């Protein structure tokens, strides 16, 4: 029935034109004359096609072989089942993309919560109970001491007792209001909003559509029904620990555009005491990290060699990306070792060295020596991350200058990396000289940006424990140690101690709740001696002594080699002729980005067949053996993430062989006017050239251009086709942006050529 309707539609359209053949074809807009500006459209013919060509500017006479211009609006033939399957693929792809965005959104919200609300509230949980005139202050000494009569007689294993249900309505209200005031909930939420606004939420607009003025943030509530406390009173003094859960709630739109509610919950431990020395000690324990930072304590840094002792598979690239399992394992083991050292530091620095004899008798310990770390809260606060490089053709005076540069890089990144040249890096003496040169500017830019990011991260973290950052600002201003620290550090790690308890001389145990701690991961401490301020020297020779640059180079070299092997990459050969004035000619006929076999050696599918990327693409698209439109997300398609079996093969035979890398993607931004197809046979594109006829007028000739099968772009009516293409990994990101000249004069452009050789993956 669908086919019948489609035939009727075509027939109906044909009857409104002068000829059925012409009806299915629109004339290609004509290119501009060479002497016209890039923005001029004066030479574009937008008239309707008809059988009378007497007024046409196209002259098919002459010696050059001429072919009718291929309809730029034509779509590849396919049956209805194929179209339906492509719709299904497209819908599934859109759902996956939105789910990925939701996952990213929730992850970022949780990170911002853990960096703002939690530390701010936790820094205010040690409460000194004083006598006040405020009868509604729940924590006032005269009010709080009455709680001993409100506690349930039953205790849990840790000595906690329920109490909230025994409070009258007025006391419950006072408890809630006092908590909100003491913990300063409104400021905590403001800090959350400020941090989120700084990061930007525009990328999540599809999830937050319909919410105004941050009203998707619902706020914080206390879970009073689950609250419990310990209480100890001795003569005129008392100590208490209260535990309750707080819930932070927010909303967003899910994949079917329904409002989804999410809640982040964590247990809050509040320490109350009538003794000032106890509260001061508890506050200093919570602020231990910030005080150690000012003195540059050794606990606050760990280097690669130390981490490698705990994780033999660790590589220097793992430190750059901070994302691999090897890295996470090494960090986890170090956190365990560090937790015991932190406890000893508290005992030595805050208890035994105290001038108060009462405090000297306090003890610090863990509730459970096997569970000292809250592993769910551990995360990387800052990492140096991937080098970024973008090649931009800005359509300036030199039309192809950007693309010429890009093809030099394409022949390296999507071609061949020879590693037998002499280079002079810290630990690498043989490699690829061009790759060294290409990475220098991205590395210098990375270090310049990272310097500011590193300082700001430390200041932000310090502010979680202190109202003012003046002391730390002073260190960055006057201390060479702090000024140069960023040169050696690849990441800042955060973890939380759990189960720390302070035992008083009376025997009462204050549970401290989670204590946040941060430390820097260094690649090589010797890098702090390098001069990064002299950019000229840095680019000419200082880079040769940098362990971080050496790590980037070796990692990216391996990345490219393994990528080429797995995809079977062979460089393309664009033809960029010059005229007698050594100027690039606009009459460029080849725009191939790269070739690929798609056949890595010794890689089998689940059915024990030779793995072939081209075949997997065809199966996914339900290709008919000729030409099939790619309607799914191009990044997902190129990156082999459209199918779990194919993705697993990519992870096993590509990603696992690249040190430091957990993500590998190829991407292309698709213009709404273009069609991207899987072309399974060689074909002829059409190339329009301008010549002057006998009357002295510019006319256009359509010349057939033999083109190879592969991934083909048809600009579908757009005179010039922009291109944004590249790779994205944990270690290196490269993007080519061409404003409009990539498909200039051509109807169809092969971007990725399909060649039949088998790739070597040894």
C-alpha positions in Angstrom: 0.0 0.0 0.0 2.9 2.4 0.9 4.5 1.7 -2.5 1.2 2.4 -4.3 0.7 5.7 -2.5 4.3 6.7 -3.3 3.8 5.8 -7.0 0.6 7.9 -7.1 2.3 10.8 -5.4 5.1 10.7 -8.0 2.6 10.5 -10.8 0.6 13.4 -9.5 3.7 15.5 -9.2 4.8 14.6 -12.7 1.5 15.8 -14.3 2.2 19.3 -13.0 5.4 19.6 -15.0 6.4 19.6 -18.6 8.0 16.2 -18.4 8.1 13.3 -16.0 11.8 12.8 -16.2 12.5 16.5 -15.6 9.9 16.5 -12.7 12.2 14.3 -10.6 15.3 16.5 -11.1 16.2 20.0 -10.0 19.0 21.9 -11.6 22.0 22.3 -9.5 22.7 25.9 -8.3 25.6 27.2 -10.3 28.9 28.0 -8.7 30.1 31.5 -8.6 32.6 33.0 -11.1 36.2 32.8 -9.8 36.4 36.6 -9.5 33.3 36.9 -7.4 33.3 37.2 -3.6 32.5 34.2 -1.4 29.2 35.6 -0.3 27.8 36.6 -3.6 24.8 34.7 -5.0 24.4 36.6 -8.2 25.4 33.8 -10.5 23.2 31.2 -8.9 20.4 30.0 -11.2 17.3 29.3 -9.3 14.9 29.0 -12.3 12.6 26.0 -12.7 13.9 23.1 -14.8 12.2 22.6 -18.1 12.8 20.9 -21.4 13.8 24.2 -23.2 17.5 24.9 -22.6 17.8 27.8 -25.0 18.2 30.3 -22.2 20.3 28.1 -20.0 23.9 29.2 -19.0 25.0 25.6 -19.4 27.0 24.9 -22.6 27.7 21.2 -23.3 29.6 21.9 -26.5 33.4 21.6 -26.8 36.1 19.0 -26.5 35.6 18.2 -22.8 33.6 15.1 -21.9 30.3 16.3 -20.6 27.7 14.6 -18.4 24.3 15.8 -17.1 24.6 17.2 -13.6 23.4 14.7 -11.1 20.3 15.9 -9.2 21.6 17.2 -5.9 18.2 16.7 -4.3 18.0 13.1 -5.3 17.9 10.4 -2.6 19.2 6.9 -2.9 16.6 4.4 -4.1 15.3 2.1 -1.4 12.3 0.1 -0.7 9.8 0.9 2.1 11.0 -1.8 4.4 14.5 -0.3 4.3 13.0 3.2 5.0 11.1 1.8 7.9 14.2 0.1 9.3 16.2 3.3 9.0 13.4 5.2 10.8 13.7 2.6 13.6 17.5 3.0 13.7 17.1 6.7 13.8 14.6 6.7 16.6 16.7 4.2 18.6 19.7 6.4 18.1 17.8 9.5 19.3 16.6 7.6 22.4 20.2 6.5 23.2 21.5 10.0 22.7 18.9 11.4 25.1 19.6 8.7 27.6 23.3 9.5 27.4 22.5 13.2 28.0 20.3 12.3 31.0 23.2 10.2 32.4 25.6 13.1 31.9 23.1 15.5 33.4 22.6 13.4 36.6 26.3 12.8 36.9 27.1 16.5 36.7 24.3 17.4 39.2 25.7 14.8 41.6 29.2 16.2 41.2 28.1 19.8 41.8 26.1 18.7 44.8 29.2 16.9 46.2 31.3 20.0 45.6 29.0 22.6 47.0 26.1 21.5 49.2 27.6 18.6 51.0 30.9 20.2 52.0 29.3 23.4 53.0 26.7 21.7 55.2 29.3 19.3 56.7 31.6 22.2 57.7 28.8 23.5 59.9 27.8 20.2 61.7 29.9 20.8 64.9 27.6 22.8 67.1 28.5 24.4 70.4 25.5 24.4 72.7 25.4 27.7 74.7 22.9 29.3 76.9 21.0 31.9 74.9 17.9 34.1 75.3 16.4 32.5 72.2 13.7 30.1 73.5 13.2 28.7 70.0 16.8 27.7 69.4 16.6 24.0 69.6 20.4 23.7 70.2 20.5 26.3 73.0 21.9 24.6 76.1 18.8 25.1 78.3 16.7 23.5 75.5 18.9 20.8 74.3 19.7 19.4 77.7 16.0 18.6 78.1 16.3 16.0 75.3 17.5 13.4 77.7 13.9 13.0 78.8 12.6 12.7 75.2 14.7 9.8 74.1 13.4 6.3 73.5 14.8 3.7 75.9 15.7 1.3 73.1 19.2 1.6 71.7 20.7 0.3 68.4 24.0 -1.5 68.3 25.9 1.9 68.2 24.0 3.4 71.1 21.6 5.5 69.1 18.0 6.1 70.2 15.0 7.5 68.4 13.6 10.8 69.7 11.8 12.8 67.0 8.3 11.3 67.5 8.6 12.1 71.2 8.9 15.8 70.5 5.8 17.9 70.6 4.7 19.9 67.5 6.4 23.1 68.7 9.7 21.2 69.4 9.6 19.5 66.0 9.2 22.9 64.3 12.1 24.4 66.3 14.3 21.4 65.4 13.6 21.9 61.7 14.1 25.7 61.8 17.2 25.4 63.9 18.8 22.9 61.5 18.0 25.1 58.5 19.6 28.1 60.3 22.7 26.4 61.7 23.5 24.5 58.5 22.6 27.6 56.4 20.6 25.6 53.9 19.7 28.6 51.7 23.4 29.5 51.2 24.2 25.9 50.4 21.6 25.9 47.6 22.8 29.3 46.4 26.4 27.9 46.1 25.0 24.9 44.1 23.2 27.3 41.7 26.2 29.5 41.3 28.5 26.6 40.4 25.9 25.1 38.0 25.5 28.5 36.3 29.2 28.7 35.9 29.3 25.4 34.2 26.3 26.2 32.1 23.1 24.3 31.6 22.3 25.2 28.0 23.5 21.8 26.8 20.7 20.3 28.9 17.9 22.6 27.6 16.0 19.7 26.0 15.8 18.2 29.6 14.9 21.4 31.3 12.5 22.7 28.7 9.5 24.3 30.5 11.3 25.0 33.8 11.9 28.6 34.6 14.3 30.4 37.0 15.9 27.1 38.2 12.5 25.9 39.5 13.6 22.4 38.5 15.6 22.5 41.7 13.2 21.5 44.4 15.5 22.0 47.4 16.5 20.1 50.6 14.4 18.3 53.1 15.3 16.5 56.3 14.1 13.0 56.8 13.1 13.4 60.5 11.3 10.0 60.8 14.7 8.3 60.5 16.6 10.6 62.9 18.3 9.3 66.0 20.8 10.4 68.6 23.2 9.6 71.3 23.2 11.7 74.4 25.7 11.9 77.4 25.4 14.2 80.3 27.8 14.6 83.2 27.1 17.2 85.8 27.0 20.6 83.9 28.3 19.3 80.5 26.8 17.1 77.8 27.7 15.7 74.4 25.4 14.4 71.7 25.6 13.0 68.2 22.6 13.2 65.9 22.1 11.3 62.7 19.5 12.0 60.0 19.2 11.8 56.3 18.9 14.8 54.0 17.3 14.7 50.5 18.2 17.0 47.7 15.6 16.9 45.0 15.5 18.1 41.4 13.5 17.4 38.2 14.0 17.1 34.4 12.2 15.8 31.3 12.9 12.1 30.4 13.0 10.4 27.0 9.2 10.6 26.6 9.1 14.3 27.8 7.6 13.4 31.1 8.8 15.1 34.3 11.2 12.9 36.2 12.0 13.4 39.9 15.5 12.6 41.2 16.8 12.7 44.8 20.3 12.7 46.1 20.4 11.5 49.7 23.2 11.3 52.3 23.4 10.8 56.0 24.2 13.9 58.1 26.1 13.5 61.3 25.7 16.4 63.7 28.0 16.8 66.8 26.7 18.9 69.7 28.6 19.6 72.8 28.6 22.1 75.7 32.4 22.0 75.7 34.2 24.5 73.4 37.4 22.4 73.2 35.5 19.5 71.8 33.8 21.5 69.2 37.0 23.3 68.2 38.7 19.9 67.8 35.9 18.6 65.7 36.0 21.6 63.4 39.8 21.3 63.0 39.5 17.7 62.1 37.0 18.6 59.4 39.4 21.4 58.2 42.5 19.2 58.3 43.0 19.1 54.6 42.9 22.9 54.1 45.4 23.4 57.0 47.8 20.8 55.5 47.5 22.5 52.1 48.9 25.7 53.4 51.9 23.9 54.8 52.4 21.8 51.6 52.2 18.6 53.6 53.5 15.5 51.8 50.2 13.7 52.5 48.6 16.0 49.8 50.5 14.5 46.8 51.5 11.2 45.3 53.6 10.6 42.3 53.5 8.0 39.4 56.2 5.8 40.8 54.4 5.4 44.1 51.1 4.6 42.5 52.7 2.1 40.1 54.0 0.0 43.0 50.4 -0.7 43.9 49.2 -1.2 40.3 51.8 -2.7 38.0 49.7 -2.1 34.8 49.5 1.7 35.4 50.8 3.9 32.6 51.7 7.6 32.5 48.9 8.1 30.0 46.5 6.7 32.7 47.5 9.7 34.8 46.7 12.1 32.0 43.2 10.9 31.4 42.3 9.7 35.0 39.7 7.4 33.6 41.0 3.8 33.2 40.4 0.9 35.5 44.2 0.7 36.1 44.1 4.3 37.3 41.0 3.9 39.5 42.5 0.7 41.0 45.8 2.5 41.9 43.9 5.5 43.4 41.7 3.2 45.4 44.7 1.4 46.9 46.4 4.7 47.7 43.2 6.0 49.4 43.3 3.0 51.7 46.9 3.6 52.7 46.3 7.3 53.1 43.3 6.8 55.3 45.5 5.4 58.1 48.1 8.1 57.7 45.4 10.8 58.0 44.2 9.2 61.3 47.7 9.2 62.6 48.1 12.9 61.5 45.0 13.9 63.4 46.3 12.1 66.5 49.8 13.7 66.2 48.9 17.2 65.0 45.5 17.9 66.7 45.4 15.7 69.8 48.8 14.9 71.2 50.2 18.4 70.3 47.2 20.2 71.9 47.9 22.6 74.7 44.8 21.3 76.5 45.4 18.4 78.8 41.8 17.2 78.4 42.1 17.0 74.6 45.4 15.1 74.9 43.5 12.2 76.4 41.1 11.9 73.5 41.4 9.0 71.1 40.8 8.8 67.3 39.9 5.6 65.5 37.7 4.0 62.8 34.5 2.2 63.6 35.5 -0.5 61.1 39.1 -0.8 59.9 37.9 -2.7 56.8 35.6 0.1 55.7 37.5 3.4 56.1 36.6 4.8 52.7 33.2 5.8 51.3 34.0 4.5 47.8 30.9 5.9 46.3 32.0 9.4 47.1 35.5 9.1 45.6 36.0 11.1 42.4 38.5 13.1 40.3 38.0 16.8 41.0 40.3 18.0 38.2 42.3 16.2 35.4 44.5 17.6 32.8 42.7 15.6 30.1 42.9 15.5 26.3 44.9 17.8 24.1 42.7 19.8 21.8 43.5 20.7 18.2 41.2 22.4 15.6 42.0 23.2 12.0 39.8 25.9 10.7 39.2 27.0 7.1 37.8 30.4 7.7 37.0 31.1 4.0 39.5 34.0 4.0 41.5 35.3 1.0 43.3 32.0 0.6 40.4 29.7 0.0 42.1 26.4 0.5 44.9 27.3 2.9 43.0 25.8 5.9 42.2 22.6 3.9 45.8 22.2 2.7 46.9 22.3 6.4 44.1 19.9 7.3 45.2 17.4 4.7 48.7 17.4 6.1 47.2 16.5 9.4 44.7 14.1 7.8 47.6 12.2 6.2 49.0 11.8 9.8 45.9 11.3 12.0 43.9 9.4 9.3 46.8 8.1 7.3 50.2 6.9 8.5 52.4 7.5 11.5 56.1 6.6 10.7 58.0 6.1 13.9 61.6 5.7 12.7 62.6 9.3 12.7 65.0 10.8 15.2 63.3 13.0 17.8 64.5 14.4 21.1 62.0 14.0 23.9 62.7 13.2 27.6 62.3 9.5 27.2 61.5 9.0 23.5 64.3 9.3 20.9 62.6 7.7 17.9 59.2 8.6 16.6 57.4 11.0 14.2 58.7 14.5 13.8 55.5 15.9 12.3 53.5 14.5 15.2 55.8 16.3 17.7 55.4 19.6 15.9 51.6 19.1 15.6 51.2 18.5 19.4 53.4 21.4 20.6 50.8 24.2 20.3 47.9 22.1 21.7 50.1 21.1 24.7 51.3 24.7 25.4 47.6 25.9 25.2 46.6 23.0 27.5 49.2 23.9 30.2 48.3 27.6 30.1 44.6 26.8 30.6 45.4 24.1 33.2 47.4 26.6 35.3 44.3 28.7 35.8 42.1 25.6 36.3 44.4 24.1 38.8 44.6 27.3 40.9 40.8 27.8 40.8 40.1 24.2 41.8 42.3 24.5 44.9 40.7 27.8 45.8 37.2 26.4 45.3 38.1 23.4 47.4 39.7 25.5 50.1 36.5 27.6 50.3 34.5 24.5 51.2 36.3 24.5 54.5 37.0 28.2 55.1 35.0 31.4 54.7 38.0 33.3 53.2 40.6 32.1 50.6 43.1 35.0 51.4 45.7 32.7 53.0 45.8 30.4 50.0 45.8 33.4 47.6 48.9 34.6 49.4 50.6 31.3 48.9 50.0 31.4 45.1 51.3 34.9 45.1 54.5 34.4 47.1 55.4 30.7 47.1 57.3 29.1 44.2 56.0 25.7 45.4 52.5 26.8 44.7 53.3 28.7 41.6 54.9 25.7 40.0 52.7 22.9 41.3 50.5 22.8 38.2 53.5 21.8 36.0 53.8 18.4 37.7 50.2 17.6 38.6 47.9 15.6 36.3 44.8 15.4 38.5 43.3 16.3 41.9 41.6 13.4 43.6 38.9 13.6 46.3 37.8 10.8 48.7 35.9 10.7 52.0 36.9 8.9 55.2 34.0 7.2 56.9 33.6 5.9 60.4 36.0 8.2 62.1 35.2 8.5 65.8 36.5 10.7 68.6 36.5 9.1 72.0 36.4 11.6 74.9 37.9 11.2 78.3 34.4 10.5 79.6 34.1 7.5 77.3 31.5 9.2 75.0 32.1 8.5 71.3 31.5 11.3 68.8 30.9 9.8 65.4 32.4 12.3 62.9 30.6 11.4 59.8 32.4 11.6 56.4 35.6 13.7 56.3 36.6 15.0 52.9 40.2 14.8 51.8 42.0 15.9 48.5 45.4 15.3 47.1 47.4 15.9 43.9 48.7 13.2 41.5 52.1 14.1 40.1 53.7 12.6 37.0 57.2 13.8 37.7 58.1 16.3 40.4 61.1 17.4 38.4 58.8 19.2 35.9 58.3 21.9 38.5 61.7 23.3 37.6 60.8 23.9 33.9 60.2 27.5 32.7 56.7 27.6 31.3 56.5 31.4 31.2 58.9 31.7 28.2 56.7 30.4 25.4 59.4 30.7 22.7 61.8 28.7 24.8 59.1 26.3 25.7 58.3 25.5 22.1 61.9 25.4 20.9 63.6 23.3 23.6 61.9 23.2 27.1 59.3 20.7 25.9 62.1 18.2 25.4 62.5 18.0 29.2 58.8 17.7 30.0 57.6 14.3 31.2 54.0 15.4 30.6 54.7 16.2 26.9 56.6 13.0 26.5 53.6 11.1 27.9 51.2 12.8 25.6 53.3 12.1 22.6 53.8 8.4 23.3 50.1 8.0 24.1 48.9 9.8 21.0 51.4 8.0 18.8 50.1 4.6 20.0 46.5 5.8 19.7 46.9 6.7 16.0 48.8 3.5 15.2 46.1 1.3 16.8 43.3 3.3 15.2 44.9 2.9 11.8 45.3 -0.9 12.3 41.8 -1.5 13.5 40.0 0.6 10.9 42.5 -0.3 8.2 43.3 3.3 7.6 45.1 4.4 4.4 45.7 8.0 3.6 43.7 9.7 0.9 45.4 11.6 -2.0 43.6 15.0 -2.6 44.7 16.7 -5.8 45.5 20.3 -5.0 47.0 21.7 -8.3 48.6 25.2 -8.4 48.7 27.6 -11.3 51.8 29.3 -12.8 51.7 31.9 -10.0 52.0 29.1 -7.4 48.4 29.8 -6.2 46.0 27.1 -5.2 43.4 26.5 -7.8 39.7 26.3 -6.9 39.2 23.6 -9.5 39.9 20.8 -7.0 38.4 17.5 -8.0 39.3 15.2 -5.1 38.2 15.8 -1.5 38.8 12.4 0.0 39.4 12.5 3.8 40.9 9.0 4.0 40.6 5.4 2.8 40.0 2.4 5.0 39.7 -1.3 4.5 37.6 -1.8 7.5 39.2 -5.3 8.0 41.5 -5.6 11.0 43.6 -8.8 10.8 42.8 -11.7 13.1 39.6 -10.2 14.5 36.5 -12.5 14.5 32.8 -11.8 15.1 30.7 -13.8 17.5 29.9 -16.1 14.5 33.6 -16.7 13.9 33.6 -14.7 10.7 36.2 -12.1 9.7 35.3 -8.8 11.2 34.6 -6.1 8.5 33.5 -2.6 9.4 32.0 -2.0 6.0 29.9 -5.2 6.3 28.7 -4.2 9.8 27.7 -0.8 8.5 25.8 -2.4 5.6 24.0 -4.8 8.0 23.0 -2.1 10.3 21.6 0.0 7.5 20.0 -3.0 5.8 21.9 -1.9 2.6 20.7 -3.1 -0.8 24.2 -3.4 -2.3 24.2 -0.1 -4.0 23.5 3.1 -2.1 21.9 3.5 1.3 21.2 6.7 3.2 22.7 6.9 6.7 19.9 8.4 8.8 21.3 7.5 12.2 23.7 9.6 14.3 27.0 9.9 12.3 29.2 9.8 15.4 27.5 6.7 16.7 27.8 5.2 13.2 31.4 6.0 12.5 32.5 5.1 16.1 30.9 1.6 15.9 28.6 2.3 18.9 25.4 1.4 17.2 25.5 -2.3 18.1 26.6 -4.0 21.4 28.5 -6.8 19.6 30.4 -4.4 17.4 31.1 -2.0 20.2 32.5 -4.9 22.3 34.9 -5.8 19.4 36.0 -2.1 19.3 36.7 -2.1 23.0 38.6 -5.4 22.9 40.7 -4.8 19.8 41.1 -1.0 19.8 40.5 0.8 23.0 42.2 -1.8 25.2 45.4 -1.4 23.2 45.6 2.4 23.8 47.1 3.4 27.1 45.0 5.9 29.1 42.0 5.6 26.8 38.5 4.5 27.6 36.6 6.4 24.9 37.2 6.6 21.1 34.8 8.4 18.8 34.8 9.7 15.3 32.3 12.5 14.6 30.8 14.5 11.8 28.3 17.3 12.0 25.6 16.7 9.4 24.2 19.7 7.5 20.4 19.5 7.2 20.7 20.0 3.4 23.1 17.1 2.8 22.6 13.4 2.5 25.3 11.0 3.7 25.2 7.6 2.1 26.9 4.2 2.2 27.9 3.8 -1.5 28.8 0.2 -2.3 30.0 0.7 -5.9 32.3 3.1 -7.6 30.4 5.9 -9.3 30.7 9.1 -11.3 30.2 12.4 -9.6 29.8 15.6 -11.6 32.1 18.5 -11.5 31.0 21.9 -12.8 33.6 24.2 -14.4 33.2 27.7 -15.7 34.4 28.5 -19.2 33.8 31.5 -21.5 31.9 30.8 -24.7 32.3 32.4 -28.1 30.0 35.3 -27.0 32.2 36.1 -24.1 29.8 34.8 -21.5 30.5 32.5 -18.6 28.9 29.1 -19.1 29.1 25.9 -17.0 30.3 22.5 -18.1 29.5 19.3 -16.2 32.5 17.0 -16.3 32.2 13.4 -15.0 34.6 12.6 -12.1 35.3 8.9 -11.4 34.7 8.5 -7.7 35.3 5.7 -5.3 32.8 3.8 -3.2 32.6 4.4 0.5 30.9 7.1 2.6 29.5 9.7 0.2 28.1 13.2 0.8 25.5 14.7 -1.5 24.8 18.3 -0.8 21.2 18.2 -1.9 20.8 21.7 -3.2 23.4 23.5 -1.1 25.9 25.2 -3.3 28.7 24.6 -0.9 28.8 22.0 1.8 30.4 22.8 5.2 32.3 20.1 7.0 33.0 19.5 10.7 34.8 16.2 11.2 37.3 14.7 13.6 38.1 12.3 16.4 37.4 12.5 20.1 39.2 10.5 22.8 40.3 10.8 26.4 43.8 11.7 25.2 43.5 13.7 22.0 40.7 15.5 20.2 41.1 16.8 16.6 38.5 18.7 14.6 38.5 19.9 11.0 36.1 22.7 10.3 35.6 23.8 6.7 33.2 26.7 6.2 31.9 25.8 2.8 34.5 24.7 0.3 34.7 21.0 0.9 32.3 20.1 -1.8 32.8 23.1 -4.0 31.8 22.4 -7.6 31.0 18.7 -6.9 27.6 17.1 -6.7 28.7 14.0 -4.7 31.9 13.8 -2.6 33.5 10.6 -1.3 34.7 11.3 2.2 35.8 7.9 3.3 37.0 5.6 0.5 36.4 1.8 0.7 39.5 -0.1 -0.3 39.7 -3.9 -0.3 43.1 -4.6 1.3 43.2 -6.3 4.6 44.7 -4.2 7.5 47.6 -5.4 9.6 46.8 -5.4 13.3 50.0 -7.1 14.6 
